[in-house]
Protein backbone atom coordinates (compact mmCIF):
# COMPACT_ATOMS: atom_id res chain seq x y z
CA UNK A 1 0.00 0.00 0.00
CA UNK A 2 1.25 3.46 -0.84
CA UNK A 3 0.03 6.21 1.46
CA UNK A 4 0.32 9.89 0.66
CA UNK A 5 -0.76 10.92 4.16
CA UNK A 6 2.70 11.91 5.44
CA UNK A 7 3.38 13.97 2.31
CA UNK A 8 -0.04 15.65 2.53
CA UNK A 9 0.47 16.55 6.18
CA UNK A 10 3.94 17.93 5.37
CA UNK A 11 2.50 20.07 2.57
CA UNK A 12 -0.22 21.22 4.96
CA UNK A 13 2.41 22.42 7.45
CA UNK A 14 4.32 24.21 4.67
CA UNK A 15 1.14 25.89 3.44
CA UNK A 16 0.29 27.25 6.88
CA UNK A 17 3.91 28.32 7.45
CA UNK A 18 4.03 30.24 4.16
CA UNK A 19 0.47 31.59 4.37
CA UNK A 20 -0.25 32.06 8.09
CA UNK A 21 -3.62 33.71 7.39
CA UNK A 22 -5.01 30.43 6.00
CA UNK A 23 -7.92 29.25 8.11
CA UNK A 24 -9.20 26.32 6.04
CA UNK A 25 -7.56 23.75 3.78
CA UNK A 26 -9.43 21.43 1.41
CA UNK A 27 -7.57 18.41 0.06
CA UNK A 28 -8.14 16.77 -3.31
CA UNK A 29 -10.47 13.78 -3.62
CA UNK A 30 -8.82 10.41 -2.92
CA UNK A 31 -5.42 12.09 -2.42
CA UNK A 32 -4.57 10.07 0.67
CA UNK A 33 -4.70 6.53 -0.75
CA UNK A 34 -5.87 6.70 -4.35
CA UNK A 35 -8.95 5.30 -6.08
CA UNK A 36 -8.75 1.63 -5.08
CA UNK A 37 -11.15 0.29 -2.45
CA UNK A 38 -8.53 -2.24 -1.34
CA UNK A 39 -6.83 0.66 0.48
CA UNK A 40 -9.95 1.62 2.44
CA UNK A 41 -9.17 2.84 5.93
CA UNK A 42 -11.19 2.29 9.09
CA UNK A 43 -13.38 5.21 10.06
CA UNK A 44 -11.92 7.02 13.04
CA UNK A 45 -8.63 5.20 12.39
CA UNK A 46 -5.02 6.38 12.31
CA UNK A 47 -5.37 8.52 9.17
CA UNK A 48 -8.37 10.40 10.50
CA UNK A 49 -6.64 10.84 13.86
CA UNK A 50 -3.51 12.21 12.16
CA UNK A 51 -5.67 14.73 10.29
CA UNK A 52 -7.36 15.78 13.54
CA UNK A 53 -4.02 16.24 15.28
CA UNK A 54 -2.63 18.28 12.38
CA UNK A 55 -5.71 20.54 12.31
CA UNK A 56 -5.50 21.13 16.06
CA UNK A 57 -1.74 21.74 15.96
CA UNK A 58 -2.02 24.24 13.12
CA UNK A 59 -5.25 25.86 14.35
CA UNK A 60 -7.10 25.42 11.05
CA UNK A 61 -10.22 23.85 9.65
CA UNK A 62 -9.22 20.83 7.58
CA UNK A 63 -11.38 19.10 5.01
CA UNK A 64 -9.28 16.08 4.16
CA UNK A 65 -9.66 14.28 0.88
CA UNK A 66 -12.71 12.04 0.67
CA UNK A 67 -11.39 8.52 0.77
CA UNK A 68 -12.67 5.00 0.90
CA UNK A 69 -13.58 3.98 4.43
CA UNK A 70 -15.29 1.15 6.22
CA UNK A 71 -16.91 0.92 9.62
CA UNK A 72 -16.83 -2.83 10.30
CA UNK A 73 -16.01 -4.80 7.16
CA UNK A 74 -13.32 -3.84 4.61
CA UNK A 75 -15.48 -5.38 1.86
CA UNK A 76 -18.13 -2.71 2.51
CA UNK A 77 -15.85 0.25 1.68
CA UNK A 78 -17.51 3.42 0.45
CA UNK A 79 -16.16 6.86 -0.43
CA UNK A 80 -16.73 9.10 2.56
CA UNK A 81 -16.24 12.87 2.67
CA UNK A 82 -15.04 14.05 6.07
CA UNK A 83 -14.26 17.30 7.77
CA UNK A 84 -11.92 17.88 10.64
CA UNK A 85 -12.07 21.05 12.68
CA UNK A 86 -9.54 22.60 14.99
CA UNK A 87 -11.40 21.01 17.89
CA UNK A 88 -11.33 17.58 16.25
CA UNK A 89 -15.08 17.25 15.71
CA UNK A 90 -16.36 16.37 12.24
Order of alpha helices (4+ residues) and beta strands (2+ residues): alpha-beta-beta-alpha-beta-beta-beta
